Amino acid sequence: MMLRLLAAILSLSATLCAAAQSVALPGERAFPESLSSTQDGTLFVSSLASGGIYRVMPHSAEAKLWIEPGTFGTHSTFGVLVEEKAGILWVCSNDLSARGMTVGNTDGVSALFAFDLKTGAGKFSVPFPSKPSTCNDIAIGPDGAAYVTNTAAPQILRLAKGARELEVWFTEPSLQPEKGGGLDGIAFGPDGNLYVNTVGPGELYRIDVKKGKATKLTKLTPSRPLFRTDGMRRYGKNFLLIEGQGRLDLMSVHGDSVSVETLKEGYSVPTGVTPVGKTAWVSEGQFGSLADSAPKPNLPFRVYSVELPAAQ
């Protein structure tokens, strides 16, 4: 009896794993921009073109629209981040109506939103204090504050725990590339310092943090050139990084140098990554199909799983 039960459990586990190698997103305009996850493997996926948030339950191969587009004043949704302890799903929202992607009211606002992680109800929103602004991605610091990249200006903003106003925590003109792009992925390292990248030139930086203050900016040297770096998440002592050339990378920082190992490639404009145990989930944005004259996207849009090496 026990052997039959064990065999059934193993068979079910294999079926669940096979079913979750990729997850389809509904709709022809999903264009996923970012994703995040809870410890049990629930995924939350944002949408650049249609807005709203998709949710994928653990072991499911089906994504469902969980937060409707325009809910609570949101526009196109960018970076998403689960803060499980606080019960919050953080969401970056930007009005892209000037680029032909209208979601909700056309108020031109970029803002950081907090949604209830269990119900999806809006809790509060915090607009960026100045323009130009593009709320891109989020990291929670050791101090419990939310740190947010502004792609349209060389700024990292901070929302202190319990606060309702963003402050410019760090700014440096050299972080705004001359040929376009700007700050994108953001994550705290095991050393307590903040790591960021730029979309466009694919540069990596470390911002030393002491007592919650930024003290030093260092440009890091990768083991090979990077291209259009995007989503970045901590994985053990290392980082998972998305590249616009279709790659998921594992990065290990050694002083001011970074060892880069490609784990998977061949994605069409990957945009975000989140680790769940020894699995990484990658969102494939297909942003090259956004223009009216561009080839149609390969439907359905999907997020993909990648087996990870053991975390160090």
C-alpha positions in Angstrom: 0.0 0.0 0.0 2.8 2.4 1.0 4.7 1.6 -2.2 1.6 2.3 -4.4 1.1 5.6 -2.5 4.7 6.6 -3.0 4.5 5.7 -6.7 1.4 7.8 -7.0 3.0 10.8 -5.3 6.1 10.6 -7.5 4.0 10.3 -10.6 1.9 13.3 -9.6 5.1 15.3 -8.8 6.5 14.5 -12.3 3.2 15.5 -13.9 3.1 18.8 -12.0 6.8 19.6 -13.0 6.1 18.7 -16.6 3.0 20.9 -16.7 4.8 23.9 -15.3 7.7 24.1 -17.7 6.0 27.1 -19.2 2.8 29.1 -18.4 0.7 30.8 -21.1 -0.6 34.3 -20.5 -4.1 35.1 -21.8 -4.7 37.8 -24.4 -3.0 39.1 -27.5 -1.5 42.2 -25.7 0.0 40.7 -22.5 3.7 41.7 -23.3 4.9 40.8 -19.8 7.3 43.3 -18.2 8.2 41.7 -14.9 7.3 38.9 -12.5 7.7 38.0 -8.8 6.8 35.1 -6.6 5.9 33.9 -3.1 7.7 31.1 -1.3 5.0 28.6 -2.2 5.6 29.3 -5.9 2.7 31.7 -6.7 3.7 33.9 -9.6 2.6 37.5 -10.3 3.2 38.9 -13.8 2.8 42.5 -15.0 1.9 43.7 -18.5 3.4 46.6 -20.4 0.7 46.9 -23.1 -2.5 45.9 -21.4 -1.8 46.6 -17.7 -3.1 44.7 -14.8 -1.5 41.7 -13.0 -1.7 38.0 -13.9 -1.5 35.4 -11.2 -0.3 31.8 -11.5 -1.0 29.5 -8.6 1.6 26.9 -7.6 2.1 24.0 -10.0 -0.5 25.5 -12.4 0.1 25.8 -16.1 -2.6 28.5 -16.3 -2.3 32.2 -15.7 -5.4 34.2 -14.8 -5.9 38.0 -14.8 -6.0 38.8 -11.1 -5.9 42.6 -11.0 -7.9 44.2 -13.8 -6.2 46.8 -16.0 -6.7 50.3 -14.6 -7.5 49.1 -11.1 -6.9 51.6 -8.4 -5.6 54.1 -10.9 -2.9 51.9 -12.5 -1.6 52.2 -16.0 0.9 50.0 -17.8 2.4 47.8 -15.2 6.2 47.4 -15.0 8.2 46.0 -12.1 6.4 43.8 -9.5 7.8 42.6 -6.2 6.4 40.4 -3.5 7.1 41.5 0.1 5.6 38.5 1.7 6.2 39.4 5.3 4.3 42.7 4.9 1.6 41.0 2.7 2.2 43.5 -0.1 2.6 43.2 -3.9 4.5 46.2 -5.0 3.8 47.4 -8.6 5.4 50.1 -10.7 2.9 51.8 -13.0 3.5 54.3 -15.8 1.2 56.1 -18.2 2.3 55.2 -21.7 -0.6 56.7 -23.6 1.8 59.0 -25.4 3.4 55.8 -26.9 0.0 54.5 -27.9 -0.6 52.2 -24.9 -3.4 53.7 -22.9 -4.5 52.0 -19.7 -6.8 53.8 -17.4 -6.8 57.6 -17.2 -4.3 59.6 -19.2 -2.8 61.6 -16.4 0.9 61.1 -17.2 1.6 59.8 -13.7 4.4 57.3 -12.8 3.8 55.8 -9.4 4.6 52.9 -7.0 1.5 51.0 -5.9 0.9 48.6 -3.0 -1.7 45.9 -3.4 -2.8 43.3 -0.8 -1.0 40.1 -1.5 -4.0 37.9 -0.6 -6.9 39.8 -2.1 -5.4 42.0 -4.8 -7.1 45.1 -3.2 -5.3 48.4 -3.6 -3.8 49.7 -0.4 -2.1 52.9 -1.4 -0.1 54.5 -4.2 2.9 57.0 -4.2 3.5 59.1 -7.3 7.1 60.0 -8.3 7.9 63.5 -7.0 9.3 64.9 -10.3 9.5 64.4 -14.0 10.8 62.9 -16.2 10.0 59.6 -14.4 9.5 55.9 -15.2 8.9 53.6 -12.3 10.8 50.5 -13.3 11.7 48.0 -10.6 11.8 47.6 -6.8 13.9 46.1 -4.1 13.3 45.9 -0.3 16.2 47.0 1.7 17.5 45.6 5.1 15.8 48.7 6.6 12.4 47.6 5.3 12.2 50.5 2.9 11.3 50.1 -0.8 13.9 51.2 -3.3 12.8 52.0 -6.8 14.7 52.7 -10.0 13.8 55.7 -12.2 14.6 54.8 -15.8 13.9 58.3 -17.2 16.3 60.0 -14.8 19.5 58.9 -13.0 17.7 58.4 -9.7 17.0 55.7 -7.1 14.0 56.6 -4.9 13.2 55.3 -1.5 9.9 54.8 0.3 10.6 54.4 4.0 8.6 51.8 5.8 5.2 53.3 6.7 5.9 56.5 4.6 3.6 57.8 1.8 6.1 60.0 -0.1 9.1 58.9 -2.2 12.4 60.6 -1.6 15.4 60.7 -4.0 17.8 58.5 -2.2 20.6 58.5 -4.7 21.3 60.4 -8.0 24.3 60.5 -10.3 24.3 61.9 -13.8 26.6 59.2 -15.1 23.8 56.6 -14.5 21.8 58.1 -17.4 23.2 56.7 -20.6 23.8 59.2 -23.5 22.4 56.8 -26.1 19.1 56.0 -24.3 18.0 53.6 -21.6 18.5 54.1 -17.9 18.4 52.4 -14.5 16.5 49.2 -14.5 17.2 46.1 -12.4 17.8 46.5 -8.7 18.6 44.1 -5.9 20.4 44.1 -2.5 23.4 41.8 -2.1 24.3 39.7 0.9 26.8 42.5 1.8 23.9 44.9 2.4 24.9 47.0 -0.6 22.6 47.9 -3.5 23.3 46.6 -7.0 21.7 48.1 -10.1 22.0 47.8 -13.9 21.2 50.0 -16.9 19.1 49.0 -19.8 20.8 50.0 -23.0 24.6 49.9 -22.4 24.2 46.9 -20.0 26.3 48.4 -17.2 26.4 47.1 -13.6 27.0 49.2 -10.5 27.3 48.7 -6.7 26.2 51.4 -4.3 27.8 51.0 -0.9 25.3 51.5 1.9 26.1 52.5 5.4 23.4 53.1 8.0 20.9 53.4 5.2 22.9 56.1 3.3 24.5 55.7 -0.1 28.3 56.3 0.3 30.0 55.2 -2.9 29.2 54.3 -6.5 31.4 51.7 -8.2 31.1 50.5 -11.8 31.6 46.8 -11.9 33.5 44.8 -14.6 31.7 41.8 -16.0 33.6 38.8 -17.3 32.0 39.5 -20.7 30.1 42.4 -22.2 26.4 42.6 -21.3 23.6 43.8 -23.5 20.4 45.6 -22.5 20.4 44.3 -18.9 16.9 44.2 -17.4 15.3 42.3 -14.4 17.7 41.3 -11.6 17.0 39.2 -8.5 19.1 38.0 -5.6 19.7 34.2 -5.6 21.7 33.0 -2.5 24.9 35.0 -2.5 24.6 35.6 -6.3 22.2 37.3 -8.7 20.0 36.2 -11.6 20.1 38.7 -14.4 18.1 39.1 -17.7 19.8 40.3 -20.9 18.1 41.7 -23.9 20.1 39.2 -26.1 17.7 36.6 -24.9 19.7 35.3 -21.9 19.2 34.4 -18.3 22.6 34.8 -16.5 23.9 33.8 -13.1 26.2 36.6 -11.7 28.8 36.2 -9.0 30.4 39.4 -7.6 34.1 39.3 -6.6 35.2 42.7 -5.4 34.7 45.0 -8.4 34.5 42.1 -10.9 31.5 40.0 -11.9 31.6 36.4 -13.2 28.8 35.9 -15.7 27.5 32.4 -16.5 24.6 32.0 -19.1 22.0 29.5 -17.8 19.6 29.8 -20.7 19.3 31.7 -24.0 17.0 32.0 -27.0 14.2 34.1 -25.4 12.6 36.9 -27.4 13.3 40.0 -25.3 13.2 38.5 -21.8 12.2 41.1 -19.2 12.1 39.6 -15.7 13.2 36.8 -13.5 12.2 35.4 -10.1 13.6 32.4 -8.2 11.3 29.7 -6.6 13.5 27.2 -4.8 15.9 25.8 -7.5 13.7 27.1 -10.4 13.9 30.4 -12.1 10.9 31.8 -13.9 11.5 34.1 -16.9 9.1 36.4 -18.6 9.4 36.7 -22.4 8.3 40.2 -23.3 8.6 40.1 -27.1 8.7 43.9 -27.1 10.0 43.9 -30.7 6.4 43.3 -31.7 5.0 46.4 -30.0 5.3 48.6 -33.1 2.4 48.5 -35.6 4.8 47.7 -38.5 6.6 45.0 -36.5 5.9 41.2 -36.9 3.1 39.8 -34.8 4.1 38.3 -31.5 4.3 34.6 -31.0 1.1 33.8 -29.1 0.4 33.0 -26.5 2.8 35.0 -24.4 4.6 32.8 -21.9 6.7 32.7 -18.8 9.3 29.9 -18.7 10.9 27.8 -16.0 14.7 27.2 -15.8 16.4 24.7 -13.5 19.0 26.5 -11.3 22.2 25.3 -9.8 22.2 25.0 -6.0 22.3 28.4 -4.4 25.6 29.3 -2.7 
